[in-house]
Amino acid sequence: MSALQSLNDTELTDKIKSLAREERELTRNIIEHIAEIDRRKTFLAMAYSSLFEYLTKEIGYSEGAAQRRIDAARLLQRVPEVAEKIEVGTLNLAQISKLQRTMRLAKRDGRKIEVSDQRAILEKLEHRSGEQTDLILAKEFALPVQIEERKQIQRDESVRVELTFSKEEMALINQARDILSNKTGGGLKKTMLEMAGKIVAERAAAGRTRKAVIARASSTATVAVKMPAPVKTAPAATATERPPVSAPRTLTPRLRKDILNRDRCCQYRDKTTGRVCGSTRFLEVDHVQPRFAGGSNATENLRILCRNHNGYRYWAEQQT
């Protein structure tokens, strides 16, 4: 018989209550550690492009667990007393994550939620169930009522659409999101609108070109032209006589494209482990030797970094 089977119901209940208290205390401790890691940007030094990637790949959290802890850690930095509420059990990570997600939506709409308002909402969420939390947040933020249908025309003539993609189709869409992330922010809706706009613009440009060609063909006659005699020129210089190609003075779109095609992902490397970031989103061209320090636009002085590591590189140099 195992030790647990030897316990009576009261002892078993007391034991799990004790373990739950320890678990909440440990959760608080973990959240505080994540907040400090976020403050120091430790994950960037270790060649992870985001705190989320660090927690899922380095620490081993599931995506949902990682996001809930990130939400709690970042709320903790604004409202320190949330740590105690987690430990005593009056608030849980799911509630905090819902609050953070709702505030992000409000921020996109241009609304600013003061810290005092966040504290007041947190008090209302204490000891509440998941459904009660949803209702409180919906009322506090005046969230619009949404009808879950595959296609629904709403009162402003917008259309709410629910789509299902296969694994292969979603992989293709995610590639497009990565490629267009600097323009769209990586959002699915903005990515699809960007692609749709490009197709429509290309079709319109092709139509204009075709009309112009037809117009020129119908308004011009064939004219015989006498070609001038060829002009004698000096013989071309040999390969050894050609001057060396200097680095371009400006970082042209063509040069950016060449570097992106060469590297394809973030090249930031952890000096300790040798790990390469490898992120394919929010990619930017970086000068290995900065321009202000005499670095040129030569291809060997250029590399691809993700936006976070591009910023982190200069932040880290200022700390030394």
N, C-alpha and C positions, 0 to 999 in steps of 0.2 A: 504494500500500500504506500502510495506517495505521501509526502508530508502534507500536501494540500488536502488529500482525501481524509486525513486524520483530523482536520479541523471541523468544528461544528459550524453552523450557519453564522452565528454571531462572530466567531473568530475569523471566519473567511471574509465577512463584510468589513470587519475592523482592519483586516490586513490589506484589502484592496483600497480602502479609504486612505490608509497610510501611504500605499504606493502611488495613489493618485496625487496626494499632496507632494510627494517627492518628484513626480513627473512634472507637475506645474512649476515647482521650484527650478527643476532642470530646464524646462522650457524658457522660463524667464532668463536664466543664465545664458542659454543659447542665443536668445534674441539680443541680449546685451552684447554678446560677442560679435554677432552679425552686424550690429549697428557700428561697432568699432572698426570692423573690417571694412565696412562701407565708407566710414569717415577717412580711413587711411588709404583707401583704394588698393588694398593688398591684392585683390584679385587681378588688377591690371598688371601689377608687377610680376604676377605668376602667369602672364600671357593668356588670361581669360578676358574676353571682350566685355563681359558684364558680370554683375554679382549673381544674376540668375544662372548663368553658365557655370560659374564657380561652384555654386551650391549643388547643382545637379550633377556635374561631371567630377569635381574634385571631392566633394563631401558625400555625394551619393543620395541626395534627396530626390524624391519624385518631383515632377514639374509643379504639381499643385502644392505640395508641402513646401517647396522652395519659395513659391510666390507668396504663400501665406506668411512665411517667416520674414521675407523681405518687406512686405507691407507692414508688419508689426514693428520691425526694426526701424523703419523710416518714420512711422508715427511716433515711436518712442523718442526720436530725436527732437520732435516738436512738443510732445506731451509726455514728459518723463514718468508721470504717475501711472501711465498705462502698464508699466512693468509690474507694479504691485497688484493691479487689478487682474492681470494674467495669473500671478502666483496664487492669489486667494480664490481664483475661480469665478469671479463675478463677470469677467469677459473672456472669450475664447478667440483663438486665431481666426476662425472662420468669420466671426462677426467683424473683427478688425479689418480683415481683407475685403469684406463687402463694403465697409465704410470707405476704405481707401479707393476701391474701384469706383464707387459712386462719386467721390470727390474728384477723381480724375475726369470723369464725364462732365461734371459741373465746370471744371477748369477749362475744358475744351469749348464750352459754351460761353466762356468769358466771365464766369462767376468766381469770386474770391471768397473762400471760407476761412474766416479768422480762427485763430487758435482757440479763442474763448468759445466760439461756436462749436468747434470740434470737441472741446471738453464737455459742453452741455449735451451734445448728441451722445457722447460716450456714456454719460450718466444715464440717459434714457435707455441705452442698450443693455445695461447691466441686468443679469439674471433673466434675459429674454431668450426665447427659443429662436430657431432659424426663421420661421414664418413671421414671428413677431418683429424680428430684426428687419426683415424685408419690408414689412408694412411701415415701420417707423422711418426707415430711410426714404421710402417712396413719398411719405408725407413731408418729411423735413426738406427734401430736395425737389418736391413737386414733380416727381418723375412722371412722364406721360404714360398713359395706359396703352399697352401693346397687345394686339390680338395675335395669337400664335397660329398663323396660317401660312401655306406655301407661298401665296401671293395675295397681298391685300393692299388696295388703294386707300390711302389715308386722307384725312380731311383737307390737307394742303396739296392734294394730288400727287404726293410722293407715293412710292410703291415699296412696301416691305416684302422682301423675297427671302425664302428659305431654300437653300441649295444643298445638295449632297454630292460630294466629289469622291471618286475612287482614290485609292492610294496613289496610283500612277498620275492621275489628274492633279491631285493636290501637290505632288512632288514638282510637277511642271509649274504650277502656279507659284509655289514657294521659290522656285528659281527666278521667276519673273519678279517676285517681291524683293529678292536679294539684289537683283540687277538694278531695279528702279528705286531702291530704298533711299538714296540720297535725294531723289525728287519727291517721293511720296511719303517718306517716313516709315515705309514697310507695311502700311496698312493695306488690308485686302481690298477694300472698296476703292481707295485712291489708286491702287495699282491697276485695278480693272478699268477705272476711268482713264488713267494715263494711256493704257494700251488702246482703248477704244478711240480716244482722241487722236492718237497717232495714226491709226488706220484711216479714220475719216479725213484727216489732214492730207495724208498721202494720196487718197483717192481724189480729193478735190484738186490737189496739185497736178496729178496725172491728167485730169480732165481739162484743166486750163492749158497744159502743155499741148495736148492733142488738138484743142481748138486753135491754138496759136499756129501750129504746124499746118493745119488745113487752111487757115486764113492766108498764110504766106504763100502756100502752093497755088491758091486760087487767084492771087493778086499780082504774081510775078511772072515774067516771060523768060524763056531760055535765051540767054545772051552768050555769044561766042566771045571769049576773052583770050587775048594774046598774052601769054606768060612772058615776063621779062627774062632776059638772059641771066643765067646763074652768076652770082657774084663770087669771085674767088676770095677765099678766106685763108688765113694762116692755118697750118696744120695743127690738129688738136694736140694738147699736151699729153705726154705719156703718163701712165699711172704713177711713176716715180716723181714726175714733175708737178703733179697736182698738189695744191696746198692742203694741209691737214684740215679736216672738218671740225670747226669749233662748235662748242655747245650752244644751242639756241638761247637767245637772250630772254625769251619769254616761254612760259609753260603753256604751249598751245594745246587746243583740244585734241589734235592728232597725237601729240606726244603723250598726253594723259591716257588716251586710248591704248597706245602702244605699251605703256607701263602696266596698265590694267590687264591687258591680254597676256603680258609676260608673267606677272605675279599671280593674278587671279584671286588672291585672298590676302588677308592681313599677314604681314611678315614679321610682326613683333615676336621676339624670342626671349624667353626667360633665361637670364644669364646663368642661373643656378642649375636648372633642370634641362635646359635646351628645348623646352616645349615651345612650339610655334602656335600663335593664336589661331590662325586659319579661318577667321570669320569672313563671310562673304557679304556682309551687310554694312551699309554706311561706309563704303571704302573711299579713301582719300589718298592723293599722292603726297608723299613726305620726302623732304630732302634729308639724306643721311647726314651730310654736313650742311647745317642751316645756311640760308642765303646771307643772313647778317654776319655769319662767320666766314664768309668767302666761298660758300658752296655754290656750285654751278648747276645748270639744268642738264648736265650730261647724264645719259641713261644710267651709268654706273653709280651716280649719286642720288638716284631716285628709287623709291620703293613704295609699295602699297601698305598703308596702315588703316585699320578701322578708325572711325571717328574717336572712340574712347581712348585707344592707344595713342593716337596722334596728339590728343590733348594731354594725356598722362605723361608722355615723354617729356614735354616741356615743364609740366608741373613737377615731375621728379627731379629734373635738373635744377630747379629753383630750390629744392629742399636740401641739396648737397652743398 
